[in-house]
Amino acid sequence: MINSIILSYFDIFTSNTNWNIILLIILLCSLVGVTIFVERILFLRKSEIDTNQFIIKLRPSIREKNMAAAIQLCEETGGAIANIIKHGICKHNRSKGEIENAMEIAGLMEISRLEKNAKILSILAHVAPLIGLLGTVLGFIQAFAEMRLSGLVDISATRIGEAMEYALITTAAGLVVAIPCVIAYNYIVSRIENFVLEIQTTSSEVVDLLVHNEEDY
């Protein structure tokens, strides 16, 4: 939808090279934003698992001290949480602090993967309106230049109006890109925050399970 709106404006003003460049840059920003948003959503969905079912399946292997089966389950399950738990299970015969440290390091790596490229949406949300504003400034410069060159007698209201119209369209195009980018960025951040909370909860449960299991034996 965003791309079609910008493309329609772009097609209307193909006669003016300056506006073509400004609108082309804004169009590229929108394409980058849509691509990153879709890629992050797909990646987050791929990383999510049913943690309750995962823990239910994992608990018998840990209680029976069958760590090979537990690690295999983590590998088969996949996703960020399963990868973090696998690092903790590999340290099952170490102290609680070492297990937590291993899972914390793995967690930081997984969170970094979850947040990858998300910042670009925030950057686009700030840059797109500035690019549109640049087009607006250029439009007003063109309008005043037209007034200066034409003089008060021969001034063309049509040409000045076109320059003003081009100027306002670039600002509108920038906002059309920026607003969805802000929404998309905040949505992804909220998804990641919920994911991090789930990682912390599940990791703590598995650490207790591993430590108590070692103490029982």
Backbone as a chain_set.jsonl record, in Angstrom:
{"seq": "MINSIILSYFDIFTSNTNWNIILLIILLCSLVGVTIFVERILFLRKSEIDTNQFIIKLRPSIREKNMAAAIQLCEETGGAIANIIKHGICKHNRSKGEIENAMEIAGLMEISRLEKNAKILSILAHVAPLIGLLGTVLGFIQAFAEMRLSGLVDISATRIGEAMEYALITTAAGLVVAIPCVIAYNYIVSRIENFVLEIQTTSSEVVDLLVHNEEDY", "coords": {"N": [[0.838, -1.207, 0.0], [1.894, 1.267, 0.858], [3.984, 1.51, -0.956], [2.568, 1.664, -3.384], [1.23, 4.081, -3.145], [3.343, 5.928, -3.063], [4.526, 5.359, -5.509], [2.508, 6.19, -7.246], [2.536, 8.957, -6.903], [5.092, 9.336, -7.79], [4.943, 8.658, -10.484], [3.3, 10.661, -11.428], [4.858, 12.965, -11.348], [7.035, 12.689, -13.101], [8.285, 14.359, -14.829], [10.002, 16.062, -13.551], [13.21, 16.124, -12.482], [14.453, 16.56, -9.974], [12.435, 16.008, -8.084], [11.96, 13.407, -8.723], [14.259, 12.149, -7.788], [14.142, 12.634, -4.995], [11.671, 11.366, -4.319], [12.293, 8.819, -5.173], [14.282, 8.045, -3.377], [12.771, 8.032, -1.006], [10.968, 6.043, -1.696], [12.711, 3.842, -1.851], [13.42, 3.706, 0.834], [10.975, 2.91, 1.914], [10.706, 0.362, 0.761], [12.89, -0.966, 1.884], [12.14, -0.843, 4.578], [9.718, -2.379, 4.604], [10.732, -4.864, 3.8], [12.529, -5.508, 5.901], [10.766, -5.578, 8.071], [9.011, -7.732, 7.417], [10.898, -9.811, 7.272], [11.844, -9.882, 9.935], [9.525, -10.547, 11.356], [8.967, -13.105, 10.345], [11.271, -14.401, 11.217], [11.033, -14.196, 14.017], [8.716, -15.708, 14.43], [9.667, -18.18, 13.638], [11.493, -18.637, 15.624], [9.991, -18.955, 17.902], [8.597, -21.202, 20.3], [6.517, -23.705, 21.863], [6.819, -23.345, 25.048], [5.911, -24.576, 27.385], [5.174, -27.206, 26.621], [7.656, -27.978, 25.743], [9.228, -27.972, 28.103], [7.866, -29.945, 29.525], [8.443, -32.219, 27.987], [11.177, -32.205, 28.272], [11.766, -32.512, 30.985], [11.611, -35.326, 31.977], [13.948, -36.509, 30.826], [16.017, -35.041, 32.012], [15.629, -35.626, 34.73], [16.157, -38.334, 34.696], [18.779, -38.267, 34.21], [19.612, -38.391, 31.622], [21.262, -36.814, 29.658], [22.104, -36.688, 27.042], [19.818, -37.323, 25.569], [18.283, -35.133, 26.305], [19.726, -33.003, 25.182], [19.506, -33.707, 22.512], [16.756, -33.385, 22.167], [16.569, -30.615, 22.428], [17.976, -29.796, 20.163], [16.362, -30.854, 18.15], [14.019, -29.449, 18.588], [14.716, -26.747, 18.193], [15.028, -23.14, 17.673], [15.314, -20.074, 19.645], [15.051, -20.324, 22.493], [15.359, -23.103, 22.954], [17.99, -23.423, 22.075], [19.385, -21.934, 23.967], [18.794, -23.334, 26.328], [20.052, -25.717, 25.738], [22.763, -25.044, 25.947], [22.915, -24.678, 28.683], [22.327, -27.247, 29.624], [24.523, -28.645, 28.713], [26.363, -27.904, 30.589], [25.655, -29.26, 32.841], [26.88, -30.688, 34.913], [28.29, -28.848, 36.312], [28.644, -25.999, 38.57], [25.84, -24.059, 39.874], [26.158, -21.36, 39.247], [27.908, -21.442, 37.058], [26.347, -22.781, 35.195], [24.246, -20.945, 34.877], [25.734, -18.814, 33.887], [26.625, -19.808, 31.408], [24.181, -20.09, 30.071], [23.347, -17.468, 30.104], [25.22, -16.163, 28.459], [24.679, -17.476, 26.048], [22.07, -16.618, 25.793], [22.38, -13.85, 25.401], [23.547, -13.864, 22.878], [21.465, -14.985, 21.361], [19.444, -13.078, 21.725], [20.643, -10.929, 20.492], [20.541, -11.829, 17.868], [17.787, -11.827, 17.526], [17.24, -9.111, 17.608], [18.492, -8.168, 15.408], [18.856, -5.984, 12.671], [16.487, -4.682, 13.356], [16.79, -2.109, 14.358], [17.147, -0.629, 12.109], [14.64, -0.011, 11.168], [13.845, 1.929, 12.989], [15.699, 3.899, 12.356], [14.934, 4.488, 9.721], [12.426, 5.545, 10.246], [13.098, 7.982, 11.333], [14.661, 9.156, 9.369], [13.202, 9.243, 6.926], [11.121, 11.332, 7.121], [12.839, 13.531, 7.22], [14.08, 13.461, 4.749], [11.83, 13.934, 3.171], [11.293, 16.507, 4.105], [13.513, 17.81, 3.119], [12.903, 17.738, 0.398], [10.711, 19.435, 0.487], [11.884, 21.876, 1.231], [13.517, 22.29, -1.015], [11.488, 22.615, -2.872], [10.27, 25.018, -2.059], [12.417, 26.71, -2.426], [12.632, 26.578, -5.201], [10.16, 27.722, -5.864], [10.394, 30.381, -4.886], [12.562, 31.166, -6.402], [11.411, 31.118, -8.915], [9.592, 33.21, -8.614], [11.361, 35.322, -8.285], [12.769, 35.385, -10.707], [10.751, 35.717, -12.593], [9.463, 38.076, -11.956], [7.138, 40.553, -10.692], [5.149, 41.157, -12.514], [5.051, 39.273, -14.628], [4.71, 36.931, -13.256], [4.084, 33.494, -12.723], [1.418, 31.907, -11.537], [0.672, 29.303, -11.753], [3.022, 27.762, -12.165], [4.393, 28.349, -9.802], [2.584, 27.318, -8.001], [2.762, 24.612, -8.698], [5.375, 24.03, -7.872], [5.116, 24.402, -5.118], [3.272, 22.393, -4.626], [4.692, 20.078, -5.311], [6.61, 20.241, -3.314], [5.135, 19.879, -0.911], [4.168, 17.322, -1.355], [6.435, 15.686, -1.176], [7.006, 15.877, 1.548], [4.684, 14.702, 2.591], [4.976, 12.117, 1.513], [7.272, 11.276, 2.851], [6.298, 11.151, 5.484], [4.351, 9.198, 5.155], [5.912, 6.953, 4.878], [7.389, 7.014, 7.271], [5.587, 6.816, 9.486], [4.374, 4.129, 9.438], [6.801, 2.753, 9.805], [7.573, 3.482, 12.396], [5.482, 2.308, 13.876], [5.861, -0.397, 13.147], [8.459, -0.864, 14.156], [8.129, -0.507, 16.953], [6.298, -2.541, 17.436], [7.813, -4.85, 16.839], [9.82, -4.583, 18.767], [8.299, -4.866, 21.112], [7.495, -7.531, 20.804], [9.969, -8.789, 20.975], [10.707, -8.115, 23.598], [8.773, -9.529, 25.077], [9.566, -12.057, 24.327], [12.116, -12.193, 25.45], [11.455, -12.128, 28.165], [10.151, -14.578, 28.346], [12.291, -16.256, 27.78], [13.927, -15.799, 30.028], [12.289, -16.776, 32.105], [11.919, -19.504, 31.41], [14.592, -20.379, 31.331], [15.384, -20.032, 33.995], [13.744, -21.927, 35.221], [14.738, -24.318, 34.13], [17.374, -24.262, 35.059], [16.994, -24.546, 37.85], [15.901, -27.102, 37.774], [18.047, -28.619, 36.813], [20.007, -28.179, 38.808], [18.775, -29.1, 41.211], [18.372, -31.688, 40.451], [20.983, -32.656, 40.314], [21.686, -32.398, 42.991], [19.981, -34.243, 44.18], [21.108, -36.57, 43.384]], "CA": [[0.0, 0.0, 0.0], [2.781, 2.426, 0.936], [4.718, 1.604, -2.206], [1.666, 2.072, -4.453], [0.959, 5.52, -2.976], [4.526, 6.69, -3.465], [4.696, 5.153, -6.946], [1.541, 7.015, -7.965], [3.087, 10.301, -6.917], [6.311, 9.303, -8.592], [4.548, 8.639, -11.893], [2.702, 11.955, -11.787], [5.857, 14.03, -11.452], [8.22, 12.181, -13.789], [8.905, 15.41, -15.63], [10.913, 16.859, -12.734], [14.276, 15.232, -12.014], [14.706, 16.739, -8.538], [11.42, 15.304, -7.309], [12.17, 11.982, -8.969], [15.322, 11.68, -6.898], [13.627, 12.643, -3.62], [10.662, 10.33, -4.173], [12.962, 7.529, -5.34], [14.93, 7.743, -2.096], [11.711, 7.679, -0.06], [10.474, 4.735, -2.124], [13.7, 2.849, -1.421], [13.276, 3.585, 2.294], [9.779, 2.107, 2.187], [10.998, -1.019, 0.382], [13.777, -1.509, 2.923], [11.345, -1.01, 5.793], [8.812, -3.522, 4.449], [11.553, -6.079, 3.752], [13.038, -5.805, 7.242], [9.641, -5.94, 8.941], [8.579, -9.091, 7.071], [11.97, -10.74, 7.647], [11.885, -10.008, 11.399], [8.326, -11.265, 11.791], [9.167, -14.52, 10.005], [12.329, -14.928, 12.085], [10.488, -14.334, 15.366], [7.809, -16.852, 14.428], [10.491, -19.377, 13.543], [12.211, -18.809, 16.898], [9.057, -19.237, 18.987], [8.185, -22.58, 20.548], [5.619, -23.887, 23.006], [7.753, -23.617, 26.137], [5.317, -25.516, 28.349], [5.343, -28.551, 26.075], [9.094, -28.244, 25.68], [9.677, -28.324, 29.455], [7.252, -31.235, 29.865], [9.217, -33.251, 27.301], [12.567, -32.154, 28.715], [11.892, -32.875, 32.4], [11.968, -36.734, 32.237], [15.34, -36.774, 30.443], [16.908, -34.459, 33.026], [15.474, -36.392, 35.969], [16.815, -39.628, 34.507], [20.175, -37.937, 33.913], [19.878, -38.728, 30.228], [21.538, -35.501, 29.085], [22.207, -36.826, 25.591], [18.449, -37.226, 25.051], [17.84, -33.757, 26.522], [20.382, -32.179, 24.168], [18.902, -34.056, 21.231], [15.443, -32.748, 22.136], [16.798, -29.192, 22.182], [18.369, -29.643, 18.766], [15.2, -31.151, 17.317], [13.032, -28.388, 18.79], [15.206, -25.541, 17.549], [14.557, -21.883, 18.24], [16.22, -19.392, 20.572], [14.974, -20.87, 23.857], [15.958, -24.44, 22.953], [19.448, -23.267, 21.954], [19.894, -21.458, 25.262], [18.683, -24.446, 27.277], [21.072, -26.708, 25.375], [24.041, -24.605, 26.528], [22.851, -24.943, 30.118], [22.377, -28.699, 29.846], [25.915, -29.065, 28.486], [27.12, -27.602, 31.82], [24.826, -29.807, 33.927], [27.703, -31.187, 36.023], [28.996, -27.702, 36.908], [27.897, -25.292, 39.608], [24.69, -23.285, 39.409], [26.653, -20.128, 38.648], [28.465, -21.732, 35.736], [25.209, -23.093, 34.313], [23.569, -19.679, 34.587], [26.621, -17.999, 33.049], [26.585, -20.371, 30.055], [22.887, -19.77, 29.484], [23.285, -16.018, 29.933], [25.996, -15.839, 27.251], [23.891, -17.958, 24.913], [20.898, -15.748, 25.707], [22.781, -12.579, 24.785], [23.744, -14.119, 21.453], [20.155, -15.18, 20.734], [18.75, -11.786, 21.731], [21.277, -10.134, 19.442], [19.985, -12.305, 16.599], [16.397, -11.381, 17.458], [17.198, -7.664, 17.409], [19.234, -7.825, 14.191], [18.192, -5.168, 11.636], [15.3, -3.973, 13.837], [17.144, -0.704, 14.533], [17.049, 0.062, 10.819], [13.282, 0.546, 11.09], [13.856, 3.174, 13.759], [16.462, 4.874, 11.575], [14.092, 4.901, 8.6], [11.343, 6.378, 10.775], [13.628, 9.324, 11.56], [15.278, 9.701, 8.162], [12.224, 9.476, 5.859], [10.547, 12.692, 7.172], [13.88, 14.519, 6.919], [14.222, 13.473, 3.29], [10.658, 14.645, 2.684], [11.473, 17.926, 4.426], [14.486, 18.315, 2.153], [12.146, 17.999, -0.824], [9.887, 20.63, 0.715], [12.772, 23.05, 1.174], [13.872, 22.49, -2.425], [10.303, 23.126, -3.556], [10.106, 26.437, -1.751], [13.506, 27.423, -3.106], [12.241, 26.686, -6.613], [9.041, 28.665, -5.965], [10.903, 31.744, -4.717], [13.404, 31.457, -7.564], [10.477, 31.413, -9.998], [9.069, 34.549, -8.356], [12.427, 36.305, -8.487], [13.121, 35.453, -12.125], [9.612, 36.146, -13.398], [9.052, 39.429, -11.637], [5.778, 40.656, -10.199], [4.197, 41.29, -13.618], [4.963, 38.031, -15.401], [4.764, 35.781, -12.348], [3.177, 32.406, -13.104], [0.85, 31.254, -10.353], [0.609, 27.86, -12.009], [4.337, 27.156, -11.928], [4.69, 28.457, -8.367], [1.715, 26.347, -7.34], [3.323, 23.277, -8.931], [6.542, 23.876, -7.003], [4.601, 24.223, -3.761], [2.626, 21.085, -4.571], [5.769, 19.084, -5.254], [7.252, 20.347, -2.009], [4.275, 19.273, 0.109], [4.043, 15.887, -1.631], [7.608, 14.995, -0.633], [6.813, 15.775, 3.0], [3.647, 13.69, 2.819], [5.547, 10.809, 1.206], [8.161, 10.93, 3.955], [5.475, 10.764, 6.632], [3.688, 7.931, 4.822], [6.891, 5.897, 5.156], [7.869, 7.068, 8.648], [4.588, 6.377, 10.464], [4.365, 2.667, 9.547], [8.083, 2.281, 10.338], [7.504, 3.647, 13.857], [4.583, 1.267, 14.381], [6.51, -1.696, 12.945], [9.591, -0.979, 15.077], [7.625, -0.703, 18.311], [5.687, -3.874, 17.489], [8.886, -5.839, 16.906], [10.466, -4.435, 20.079], [7.416, -5.466, 22.123], [7.582, -8.979, 20.614], [11.276, -9.215, 21.492], [10.666, -8.0, 25.06], [8.017, -10.688, 25.565], [10.403, -13.221, 24.073], [13.187, -12.168, 26.457], [10.834, -12.526, 29.431], [9.921, -16.021, 28.26], [13.618, -16.879, 27.881], [14.369, -15.719, 31.423], [11.453, -17.665, 32.909], [12.226, -20.89, 31.065], [15.967, -20.652, 31.723], [15.4, -20.171, 35.454], [13.114, -23.21, 35.544], [15.652, -25.4, 33.749], [18.512, -24.21, 35.988], [16.543, -25.183, 39.099], [15.718, -28.524, 37.492], [19.373, -29.228, 36.717], [20.698, -28.103, 40.103], [18.106, -30.002, 42.147], [18.595, -33.053, 39.986], [22.326, -33.018, 40.723], [21.699, -32.525, 44.447], [19.294, -35.483, 44.528], [21.992, -37.689, 43.136]], "C": [[0.869, 1.252, 0.0], [3.484, 2.632, -0.401], [3.833, 2.102, -3.343], [1.366, 3.564, -4.376], [2.131, 6.344, -3.484], [4.754, 6.561, -4.968], [3.737, 6.016, -7.753], [2.003, 8.465, -8.029], [4.303, 10.388, -7.841], [5.989, 9.363, -10.08], [3.999, 9.99, -12.345], [3.769, 13.0, -12.093], [7.153, 13.563, -12.112], [8.935, 13.25, -14.605], [9.935, 16.211, -14.859], [11.952, 15.953, -12.088], [14.496, 15.344, -10.518], [13.723, 15.937, -7.697], [11.522, 13.796, -7.527], [13.197, 11.408, -8.0], [14.814, 11.587, -5.466], [12.638, 11.507, -3.407], [11.258, 8.932, -4.341], [13.638, 7.11, -4.042], [13.892, 7.31, -1.066], [11.124, 6.317, -0.4], [11.416, 3.621, -1.693], [13.628, 2.625, 0.09], [12.072, 2.709, 2.637], [10.012, 0.642, 1.86], [11.888, -1.701, 1.412], [12.998, -1.785, 4.2], [10.428, -2.22, 5.732], [9.588, -4.829, 4.482], [12.034, -6.483, 5.136], [11.911, -6.247, 8.16], [9.184, -7.37, 8.678], [9.627, -10.119, 7.515], [12.019, -10.955, 9.155], [10.682, -10.789, 11.924], [8.484, -12.758, 11.524], [10.219, -15.151, 10.921], [11.821, -15.141, 13.51], [9.54, -15.524, 15.458], [8.581, -18.165, 14.4], [11.17, -19.678, 14.875], [11.287, -19.206, 18.043], [8.736, -20.727, 19.076], [7.181, -22.588, 21.7], [6.482, -24.304, 24.194], [7.198, -24.618, 27.154], [5.488, -26.955, 27.878], [6.813, -28.946, 26.027], [9.624, -28.676, 27.047], [9.12, -29.68, 29.887], [8.029, -32.386, 29.23], [10.642, -33.347, 27.828], [12.764, -32.703, 30.124], [12.249, -34.342, 32.632], [13.427, -37.052, 31.911], [16.31, -36.233, 31.481], [16.822, -35.242, 34.326], [16.154, -37.758, 35.889], [18.296, -39.472, 34.2], [20.578, -38.367, 32.51], [20.084, -37.414, 29.463], [21.666, -35.548, 27.568], [20.828, -36.692, 24.947], [17.917, -35.805, 25.194], [18.435, -32.817, 25.474], [19.787, -32.447, 22.793], [17.525, -33.419, 21.079], [15.574, -31.257, 21.833], [17.137, -28.944, 20.716], [17.197, -29.884, 17.824], [14.155, -30.042, 17.405], [13.447, -27.112, 18.068], [14.643, -24.286, 18.195], [15.51, -21.342, 19.29], [16.231, -20.031, 21.95], [15.641, -22.241, 23.934], [17.478, -24.37, 22.85], [20.072, -22.824, 23.267], [19.882, -22.587, 26.289], [19.749, -25.493, 26.996], [22.425, -26.332, 25.972], [24.064, -24.842, 28.036], [22.975, -26.417, 30.432], [23.796, -29.218, 29.66], [26.794, -28.813, 29.707], [26.426, -28.207, 33.049], [25.628, -30.278, 35.131], [28.532, -30.089, 36.682], [28.126, -27.062, 37.99], [26.748, -24.498, 38.997], [25.134, -22.012, 38.708], [27.188, -20.346, 37.248], [27.358, -22.058, 34.73], [24.494, -21.803, 33.899], [24.405, -18.811, 33.66], [26.604, -18.481, 31.593], [25.282, -20.013, 29.348], [22.751, -18.267, 29.238], [24.032, -15.587, 28.673], [25.243, -16.267, 26.0], [22.664, -17.078, 24.696], [21.217, -14.419, 25.05], [22.977, -12.735, 23.28], [22.406, -14.269, 20.728], [19.365, -13.876, 20.671], [19.321, -10.867, 20.657], [20.754, -10.54, 18.061], [18.531, -11.854, 16.43], [16.296, -9.892, 17.106], [17.871, -7.224, 16.119], [18.338, -7.088, 13.191], [16.968, -4.395, 12.137], [15.571, -2.473, 13.993], [17.01, 0.086, 13.233], [15.66, 0.676, 10.643], [13.191, 1.866, 11.842], [14.594, 4.272, 13.003], [15.623, 5.398, 10.409], [12.972, 5.824, 9.062], [11.807, 7.809, 11.03], [14.128, 9.968, 10.267], [14.243, 10.068, 7.095], [11.578, 10.87, 5.942], [11.568, 13.772, 6.852], [14.119, 14.611, 5.417], [13.043, 14.204, 2.654], [10.758, 16.139, 2.929], [12.481, 18.571, 3.484], [13.798, 18.634, 0.829], [11.282, 19.237, -0.7], [10.715, 21.903, 0.619], [13.175, 23.338, -0.265], [12.697, 23.062, -3.218], [10.088, 24.601, -3.308], [11.212, 27.274, -2.39], [13.166, 27.637, -4.571], [11.124, 27.71, -6.797], [9.53, 30.1, -5.852], [11.821, 32.141, -5.865], [12.544, 31.821, -8.759], [9.904, 32.82, -9.85], [10.121, 35.607, -8.665], [12.736, 36.494, -9.971], [11.991, 36.01, -12.979], [9.242, 37.597, -13.173], [7.584, 39.46, -11.249], [4.753, 40.694, -11.326], [3.965, 39.958, -14.306], [4.953, 36.774, -14.53], [3.699, 34.737, -12.727], [2.69, 31.69, -11.849], [0.822, 29.741, -10.522], [1.93, 27.186, -11.672], [4.726, 27.221, -10.459], [3.847, 27.455, -7.59], [2.222, 24.929, -7.514], [4.509, 23.026, -8.02], [6.116, 23.642, -5.561], [3.983, 22.825, -3.598], [3.664, 19.967, -4.487], [6.396, 19.051, -3.865], [6.437, 19.641, -0.93], [4.136, 17.761, -0.099], [5.244, 15.128, -1.083], [7.512, 14.853, 0.879], [5.791, 14.703, 3.337], [4.191, 12.288, 2.571], [6.482, 10.341, 2.321], [7.399, 10.469, 5.185], [4.762, 9.438, 6.397], [4.619, 6.752, 5.08], [7.233, 5.843, 6.64], [6.867, 6.492, 9.651], [4.492, 4.858, 10.555], [5.673, 2.096, 10.112], [8.119, 2.397, 11.859], [6.646, 2.55, 14.477], [5.239, -0.107, 14.295], [7.648, -1.905, 13.932], [9.123, -1.254, 16.5], [6.952, -2.065, 18.478], [6.751, -4.952, 17.629], [9.583, -5.778, 18.259], [9.617, -5.073, 21.173], [7.442, -6.993, 22.025], [8.89, -9.517, 21.203], [11.3, -9.155, 23.015], [9.891, -9.16, 25.677], [8.824, -11.974, 25.415], [11.509, -13.32, 25.122], [12.647, -12.598, 27.817], [10.598, -14.039, 29.463], [11.239, -16.789, 28.372], [14.085, -16.918, 29.328], [13.596, -16.696, 32.305], [11.807, -19.126, 32.666], [13.631, -21.271, 31.511], [16.076, -20.874, 33.231], [14.813, -21.513, 35.881], [14.044, -24.378, 35.247], [16.871, -25.436, 34.67], [18.148, -24.881, 37.305], [16.406, -26.687, 38.924], [17.063, -29.242, 37.45], [20.073, -29.276, 38.068], [20.081, -29.079, 41.106], [18.307, -31.458, 41.757], [19.984, -33.531, 40.387], [22.415, -33.22, 42.235], [21.035, -33.824, 44.897], [20.199, -36.693, 44.35], [23.267, -37.546, 43.959]], "O": [[0.62, 2.187, -0.76], [3.575, 3.748, -0.914], [4.289, 2.88, -4.181], [1.258, 4.236, -5.402], [1.961, 7.313, -4.224], [5.128, 7.53, -5.629], [4.096, 6.521, -8.817], [1.882, 9.122, -9.063], [4.504, 11.366, -8.56], [6.678, 10.037, -10.845], [4.201, 10.409, -13.484], [3.6, 13.823, -12.992], [8.24, 13.993, -11.727], [10.076, 13.051, -15.024], [10.683, 16.978, -15.466], [11.619, 15.114, -11.25], [14.705, 14.331, -9.85], [14.105, 15.276, -6.732], [11.212, 13.007, -6.634], [13.018, 10.315, -7.462], [15.029, 10.578, -4.794], [12.745, 10.764, -2.432], [10.787, 7.975, -3.728], [13.572, 5.944, -3.654], [14.101, 6.34, -0.338], [10.816, 5.526, 0.493], [10.971, 2.575, -1.222], [13.758, 1.497, 0.566], [12.14, 1.871, 3.537], [9.566, -0.235, 2.6], [11.674, -2.859, 1.767], [13.17, -2.829, 4.829], [10.357, -2.999, 6.681], [9.16, -5.794, 5.116], [11.959, -7.654, 5.508], [12.075, -7.184, 8.942], [8.99, -8.14, 9.619], [9.285, -11.166, 8.064], [12.213, -12.081, 9.613], [10.818, -11.602, 12.838], [8.17, -13.582, 12.383], [10.072, -16.297, 11.347], [12.141, -16.15, 14.139], [9.555, -16.261, 16.444], [8.2, -19.138, 15.052], [11.396, -20.84, 15.213], [11.751, -19.737, 19.052], [8.62, -21.416, 18.063], [7.025, -21.597, 22.413], [6.833, -25.476, 24.331], [7.949, -25.415, 27.715], [5.899, -27.821, 28.651], [7.165, -30.105, 26.244], [10.384, -29.64, 27.139], [9.812, -30.466, 30.533], [8.247, -33.415, 29.87], [11.243, -34.421, 27.834], [13.803, -33.29, 30.426], [13.142, -34.6, 33.44], [14.074, -37.793, 32.651], [17.309, -36.878, 31.799], [17.846, -35.496, 34.96], [16.66, -38.271, 36.887], [18.986, -40.462, 33.956], [21.743, -38.667, 32.249], [19.208, -36.964, 28.724], [21.372, -34.566, 26.885], [20.676, -36.036, 23.916], [17.192, -35.317, 24.326], [17.745, -31.947, 24.944], [19.589, -31.524, 22.004], [17.164, -32.966, 19.993], [14.783, -30.701, 21.071], [16.642, -27.996, 20.106], [17.056, -29.194, 16.815], [13.485, -29.732, 16.42], [12.628, -26.47, 17.409], [13.872, -24.363, 19.152], [16.397, -22.049, 19.767], [17.298, -20.26, 22.52], [16.399, -22.514, 24.865], [18.178, -25.17, 23.47], [21.154, -23.28, 23.635], [20.848, -22.77, 27.031], [20.29, -26.092, 27.926], [23.154, -27.201, 26.451], [25.108, -25.167, 28.602], [23.647, -26.801, 31.389], [24.224, -30.129, 30.369], [27.849, -29.431, 29.852], [26.596, -27.716, 34.165], [25.119, -30.273, 36.252], [29.384, -30.376, 37.523], [27.023, -27.526, 38.28], [26.683, -24.291, 37.785], [24.557, -21.626, 37.691], [26.953, -19.535, 36.352], [27.426, -21.663, 33.566], [24.181, -21.601, 32.726], [23.876, -18.155, 32.763], [26.574, -17.673, 30.664], [25.284, -19.672, 28.165], [22.113, -17.847, 28.272], [23.546, -14.751, 27.911], [25.172, -15.528, 25.018], [22.266, -16.822, 23.56], [20.436, -13.912, 24.244], [22.618, -11.85, 22.503], [22.227, -13.751, 19.626], [18.693, -13.602, 19.677], [18.59, -10.127, 19.999], [20.551, -9.691, 17.194], [18.099, -11.538, 15.322], [15.381, -9.472, 16.397], [17.832, -6.044, 15.768], [17.218, -7.512, 12.906], [16.456, -3.536, 11.419], [14.673, -1.658, 13.781], [16.791, 1.297, 13.243], [15.514, 1.743, 10.047], [12.54, 2.806, 11.386], [14.174, 5.429, 13.005], [15.602, 6.599, 10.14], [12.608, 6.769, 8.362], [11.01, 8.744, 10.953], [14.029, 11.183, 10.095], [14.386, 11.093, 6.428], [11.492, 11.544, 4.916], [11.222, 14.808, 6.284], [14.333, 15.697, 4.878], [13.218, 14.992, 1.724], [10.367, 16.945, 2.085], [12.329, 19.73, 3.095], [14.068, 19.664, 0.212], [11.133, 20.0, -1.654], [10.298, 22.884, 0.003], [13.176, 24.493, -0.692], [12.88, 23.883, -4.117], [9.764, 25.353, -4.227], [10.978, 28.398, -2.835], [13.375, 28.718, -5.121], [11.13, 28.475, -7.762], [9.123, 30.952, -6.642], [11.861, 33.306, -6.261], [12.889, 32.716, -9.53], [9.748, 33.538, -10.837], [9.814, 36.656, -9.232], [12.938, 37.616, -10.435], [12.237, 36.694, -13.973], [8.766, 38.274, -14.084], [6.866, 38.483, -11.462], [3.603, 40.306, -11.121], [2.824, 39.56, -14.541], [5.167, 35.671, -15.032], [2.553, 35.084, -13.013], [3.44, 30.969, -11.191], [0.936, 28.994, -9.55], [1.961, 26.167, -10.981], [5.313, 26.281, -9.924], [4.323, 26.823, -6.647], [2.13, 24.121, -6.59], [4.645, 21.94, -7.456], [6.678, 22.795, -4.866], [4.153, 22.172, -2.568], [3.528, 19.034, -3.695], [6.676, 17.986, -3.315], [6.988, 18.889, -0.126], [4.001, 17.009, 0.867], [5.08, 14.021, -0.571], [7.894, 13.822, 1.432], [5.995, 13.897, 4.245], [3.9, 11.368, 3.335], [6.487, 9.167, 2.69], [7.798, 9.514, 5.851], [4.588, 8.647, 7.324], [4.164, 5.672, 5.458], [7.354, 4.759, 7.211], [7.254, 5.762, 10.564], [4.526, 4.327, 11.666], [5.661, 1.083, 10.812], [8.639, 1.51, 12.537], [7.027, 1.938, 15.475], [5.184, -0.89, 15.243], [7.796, -2.993, 14.487], [9.66, -2.132, 17.176], [7.03, -2.67, 19.547], [6.611, -5.865, 18.443], [9.902, -6.817, 18.836], [10.145, -5.742, 22.062], [7.413, -7.677, 23.048], [8.909, -10.566, 21.847], [11.854, -10.047, 23.659], [10.311, -9.713, 26.694], [8.769, -12.861, 26.266], [11.801, -14.406, 25.622], [13.305, -13.347, 28.54], [10.82, -14.69, 30.484], [11.289, -17.853, 28.989], [14.58, -17.941, 29.801], [14.182, -17.367, 33.155], [11.974, -19.894, 33.613], [13.84, -22.373, 32.018], [16.768, -21.784, 33.687], [15.326, -22.159, 36.795], [14.125, -25.324, 36.031], [17.349, -26.513, 35.024], [18.913, -25.696, 37.819], [16.752, -27.457, 39.82], [17.204, -30.342, 37.986], [20.662, -30.293, 38.432], [20.807, -29.81, 41.779], [18.399, -32.342, 42.609], [20.151, -34.692, 40.763], [23.131, -34.103, 42.707], [21.464, -34.438, 45.874], [20.081, -37.695, 45.055], [24.149, -38.403, 43.886]]}, "num_chains": 1, "name": "protein.A"}
